[in-house]
Amino acid sequence: MNARPALLAAALAALAAPTAAHHSGAMFDASKNLTLQGSVKTFKWSNPHAWVELVVTGSDGTSDQWSIEMNSPNALLNKGWKRTSFKAGDKVKIVIHPLRDGKKGGTVVEATTADGTMLKG
């Protein structure tokens, strides 16, 4: 019996494990939605994930910067996003699954652009 196919399969599985781990969403609390309204500081349309940096001003006048991870540009294109969906200075609303550790970040669930277009994350 030839053991090469089994060894090849095991080697490929070992190489794939880090890729699967990279795409884990364990750091986000999918049981919670948090709605943020603010101004886009930057929108990075890049692989492996797009990002938006959002400046949110609280009722007390203080501002916080939120780092929000998005899907890949290709996946976002399939949901209607464009590289121009957000521009610096745009006033937007974004619903996120927040980070479990309480830091100012999360992953996008849906967003409403400056022109009122609603997009899914």
Secondary structure, 3 states (H helix, E strand, C coil): CCCHHHHHHHHHHHHHHHHHHHCCCCCECCCCCEEEEEEEEEEECCCCCCEEEEEEECCCCCEEEEEEECCCHHHHHCCCCCCCCCCCCCEEEEEEEEECCCCCEEEEEEEECCCCCEEEC
